[in-house]
Amino acid sequence: MTRIYLMMFMCFAFAKAVSAQSSTADKLLNEVATKYKAYDNVVFTYKGNLKNERAKFDTDIQGEAKLSGNMYNATYNGTTYMYDGSKLYTINREDEQVTITKQVSDGSQMINPSNIMTFYEKGYTREMDIIQNVKGRKIQYVKLTPIKSDSEYKNILLGVDANTKHIYNAIITERSGTIITFTLKSFKPNETLPKNSFIFDASQYDNWDIEEMD
């Protein structure tokens, strides 16, 4: 009987510890989201890596992005992705080609430029993880585990600067075995952006192949 009571106590204590971890993680990420949403826009540069040992690929990535609400203008390894709130313009300068597609929310949890700063708000359980010191910055990691069992993501480690409450990096582990790392090199809020930052102007792409998908 004593052993049963001891096991019950240990289970109860563990459940309380997990609940406290989740509550602390919720509080931190709510602060991160609230701070981001208070900005009119943000401009950031980033670097990262895509790696899958089974598929034998290891690719470095880098780029920059401007975000305002759900609109974005992002560059990824030389290709520009501009989203005006309804249509996505993929601008390939090497091939002088523009592809225009309508974006319809399908309820998926895929991370993209429009939600990179807020994707963690729903669809994940949250748990505090390790703390790292990165060049004098205290980076608190939160482990995110998808609630949906069919998610492409196994888990995500989201690094948050404990002082600024800005996202520092993300380490995304996919069920396919691919590991994606994403680190912000610079982060500037409330920049003065050109009015056409999120507006596609076809006149700038004379003689290009412009294709609009249904």
LINPE-V279999 format. One record per residue. N is the residue number from 1. RES is the residue in one small letter. SS is DSSP state (alpha for helix, beta for strand, coil for the rest). OMEGA is omega in degrees with one decimal (* if undefined). Layout:
N_RES_SS_OMEGA + N_RES_SS_OMEGA
This chain:
1_m_coil_179.3 + 2_t_alpha_179.5 + 3_r_alpha_179.7 + 4_i_alpha_179.0 + 5_y_alpha_-179.9 + 6_l_alpha_179.1 + 7_m_alpha_178.3 + 8_m_alpha_179.5 + 9_f_alpha_-179.5 + 10_m_alpha_178.1 + 11_c_alpha_179.7 + 12_f_alpha_-179.8 + 13_a_alpha_179.0 + 14_f_alpha_179.6 + 15_a_alpha_178.9 + 16_k_alpha_180.0 + 17_a_alpha_178.6 + 18_v_alpha_179.3 + 19_s_alpha_179.3 + 20_a_alpha_177.8 + 21_q_alpha_-179.6 + 22_s_alpha_-179.8 + 23_s_alpha_179.0 + 24_t_alpha_178.5 + 25_a_alpha_177.7 + 26_d_alpha_-178.2 + 27_k_alpha_-179.5 + 28_l_alpha_-176.8 + 29_l_alpha_174.1 + 30_n_alpha_177.5 + 31_e_alpha_178.7 + 32_v_alpha_-178.5 + 33_a_alpha_-179.4 + 34_t_alpha_-179.4 + 35_k_alpha_180.0 + 36_y_alpha_-176.5 + 37_k_alpha_178.5 + 38_a_coil_-179.7 + 39_y_coil_173.6 + 40_d_coil_179.0 + 41_n_coil_172.0 + 42_v_beta_175.3 + 43_v_beta_179.4 + 44_f_beta_171.4 + 45_t_beta_-176.2 + 46_y_beta_171.1 + 47_k_beta_-179.7 + 48_g_beta_-176.9 + 49_n_beta_172.4 + 50_l_beta_-175.8 + 51_k_beta_173.7 + 52_n_beta_-175.8 + 53_e_coil_-179.9 + 54_r_coil_-180.0 + 55_a_coil_176.9 + 56_k_coil_170.0 + 57_f_beta_-177.5 + 58_d_beta_-171.8 + 59_t_beta_174.5 + 60_d_beta_178.4 + 61_i_beta_174.4 + 62_q_beta_179.9 + 63_g_beta_178.8 + 64_e_beta_-178.4 + 65_a_beta_170.8 + 66_k_beta_-179.7 + 67_l_beta_173.6 + 68_s_beta_-173.6 + 69_g_coil_177.3 + 70_n_coil_177.6 + 71_m_beta_177.4 + 72_y_beta_173.0 + 73_n_beta_-172.2 + 74_a_beta_176.6 + 75_t_beta_-178.9 + 76_y_beta_179.4 + 77_n_coil_173.3 + 78_g_coil_178.0 + 79_t_beta_-179.2 + 80_t_beta_176.6 + 81_y_beta_-178.2 + 82_m_beta_-179.4 + 83_y_beta_-175.5 + 84_d_coil_-179.2 + 85_g_coil_177.7 + 86_s_coil_-179.0 + 87_k_beta_176.8 + 88_l_beta_178.8 + 89_y_beta_178.3 + 90_t_beta_-171.7 + 91_i_beta_-179.0 + 92_n_beta_-175.0 + 93_r_coil_-179.7 + 94_e_coil_-179.6 + 95_d_coil_-176.9 + 96_e_coil_-176.7 + 97_q_beta_175.6 + 98_v_beta_176.4 + 99_t_beta_-177.4 + 100_i_beta_179.9 + 101_t_beta_174.1 + 102_k_beta_-179.4 + 103_q_coil_179.2 + 104_v_coil_-179.6 + 105_s_coil_179.4 + 106_d_coil_178.2 + 107_g_coil_-179.7 + 108_s_coil_-179.3 + 109_q_coil_-179.2 + 110_m_coil_-179.9 + 111_i_coil_178.9 + 112_n_coil_-176.5 + 113_p_coil_-176.8 + 114_s_coil_-178.2 + 115_n_coil_-174.5 + 116_i_coil_-177.8 + 117_m_coil_-175.6 + 118_t_coil_-173.6 + 119_f_alpha_-174.4 + 120_y_alpha_-173.7 + 121_e_alpha_179.7 + 122_k_coil_176.8 + 123_g_coil_-177.8 + 124_y_beta_164.7 + 125_t_beta_-174.1 + 126_r_beta_-179.6 + 127_e_beta_178.2 + 128_m_beta_-179.9 + 129_d_beta_-173.5 + 130_i_beta_172.2 + 131_i_beta_176.8 + 132_q_beta_174.0 + 133_n_beta_-178.2 + 134_v_beta_179.6 + 135_k_coil_177.2 + 136_g_coil_179.0 + 137_r_beta_177.9 + 138_k_beta_-178.4 + 139_i_beta_178.2 + 140_q_beta_179.3 + 141_y_beta_174.8 + 142_v_beta_178.5 + 143_k_beta_179.5 + 144_l_beta_177.4 + 145_t_beta_-178.7 + 146_p_beta_177.1 + 147_i_coil_179.9 + 148_k_coil_-177.5 + 149_s_coil_-178.7 + 150_d_coil_178.9 + 151_s_coil_176.7 + 152_e_coil_-177.5 + 153_y_beta_174.0 + 154_k_beta_174.3 + 155_n_beta_179.7 + 156_i_beta_171.4 + 157_l_beta_-177.6 + 158_l_beta_-179.8 + 159_g_beta_-178.2 + 160_v_beta_173.6 + 161_d_beta_-174.4 + 162_a_coil_-179.2 + 163_n_coil_-175.9 + 164_t_coil_-174.0 + 165_k_coil_173.9 + 166_h_coil_174.7 + 167_i_beta_177.7 + 168_y_beta_179.9 + 169_n_beta_175.9 + 170_a_beta_175.3 + 171_i_beta_-173.0 + 172_i_beta_176.9 + 173_t_beta_-180.0 + 174_e_beta_179.2 + 175_r_coil_178.6 + 176_s_coil_-177.1 + 177_g_coil_177.8 + 178_t_coil_175.9 + 179_i_beta_-178.8 + 180_i_beta_174.3 + 181_t_beta_-174.7 + 182_f_beta_-177.5 + 183_t_beta_177.7 + 184_l_beta_176.8 + 185_k_beta_177.3 + 186_s_beta_-178.1 + 187_f_beta_-178.0 + 188_k_beta_178.3 + 189_p_beta_173.0 + 190_n_coil_176.0 + 191_e_coil_174.1 + 192_t_coil_-175.4 + 193_l_coil_173.3 + 194_p_coil_-176.7 + 195_k_coil_-177.6 + 196_n_coil_-177.3 + 197_s_coil_-176.5 + 198_f_coil_-178.7 + 199_i_coil_179.2 + 200_f_coil_179.5 + 201_d_coil_-175.7 + 202_a_alpha_-178.2 + 203_s_alpha_178.6 + 204_q_alpha_-175.2 + 205_y_alpha_177.5 + 206_d_coil_177.6 + 207_n_coil_174.5 + 208_w_coil_173.9 + 209_d_beta_-179.7 + 210_i_beta_-176.1 + 211_e_beta_177.9 + 212_e_beta_-177.9 + 213_m_coil_177.9 + 214_d_coil_*
